[in-house]
Structure formats: C-alpha cells, structure tokens
C-alpha cells in the first residue's frame, strides 16, 4: 500500500526564543487524499470560508473557533487520517558539543527520525512531503531521506520511494498537521497562561486535550493521535 506523509515543523530553529520544538506528520493512504481534500473544503464552505482558505494555527481565533473545532472532530472521526507528533522539550539547554558533534542539525535529524520511524512499515511504500520553510529546505530534505533510508536498510528506495517539499497552501492535510503542531507548541510553551486574549486557541487546546491526554506520550504504535514527548538527559 502507498501512503503519503505530510510533515510540518513548529519552533524548529536553533535560536527562536523557544525551548520547545514540535515535529508532526499527518498521513493517509494516497488513494484517500482527494476525498479528504473534498471533505475539508466542504467544511470551509459550510462556515462561510473560501474553499482555498488556508488552515493555520496562527489563524485560530475566537470568531472562527467553531470551524476549527469541526476540523478537529473531522480528523478524529476519519479512520483514514493519522497523526504522529514529537514534542522536544529543553531545546535551548541541549549540549550539542557533547552529544551531537556540536551540530544542531544532527540533533534535528535524530528527532525527525524518531518522529517518522513508528509510521514506516517495510511492507508499504511512502511518499514523504515536508512543508517548505526556508531556502535550506532542499539540502535538509536530501539529508532526511539519507537518514531515514539508512536506518531502515532501504538502500534502494523501495520503502521510502520519495521525499520532497510542498507548499502548505497546496494541501489541506498538511494544514491539519500545522494545526495540531501549533496546538501542541502552544500548550508546551505554556502560552495559555500568557496569551489569555486568544480564547479561540485556548478552547482548541482544551478540546484536543479532551480527545487525548497530550501531557504524556502515547503507546509507540497508537494509530490515531500518536505522541512522543522527548526530554533531554538530566
């Protein structure tokens, strides 16, 4: 079976005033993508939005909260959609000189591997698409493919058949990953306590928390919302 995996990052830069990084992957069977896009566009139109309106965590507000809560319910009830998220805490306190050859990017790839590893099954094929963030994306994508393939002994690219970049505006499924990533980052950065003006974001995080306890890791192969909370060694 062929799966498409849409990957997004939040607070992924080394020096971005955040102690937390979130990596997330929303994935489904490739043959299900068109139906999922159609369903999400219908939800947009139901709430008076243009079908091309881009779903983003930064756009969550009290005035649009019903729309975003319906998206959360859609994800939760759609058996074809799955999410794997990694929350890395203490990012600003890591000793890269000791553990990562003084290379932040090496740690970043380690975290990406931990994010994607539970998703990959040797009997399937995977197309992995990563949101375009900056001009360094092309090199990072090639390195990620090398790391992923080497670690699962997929030297001929028969399991991970493609890793590439995609603009988030092109995919509602990638936009859902951005939405959940943003909620996790918001929660783990304790912004609920600092940004009381955004009641929409606070309500969304509470709704997500009711679906699944996001304060701890799930089982490794949890299929709907799979979460790993990574903490550095003391």
Secondary structure, DSSP 8 states (H G I E B T S, - for coil): -EEEEEEEEES-SSSSS-S-EEEEEEEEEGGGHHHHHHHHHHHHHHTT--TT----GGG--GGGHHHHHHHHHHHHH-TT-EEEEEEE--GGG--HHHHSTT-HHHHHHHHHHHHHHTT--TTSEEEEEEE--STTHHHHHHHHHHHHHHHTT-TTSSSEEEEEEE-GGG-HHHHHHHHHHHHHHHHHTTHHHH-TT-HHHHHHHHHHHHHS-TTS---TT-SSEEEEEE----
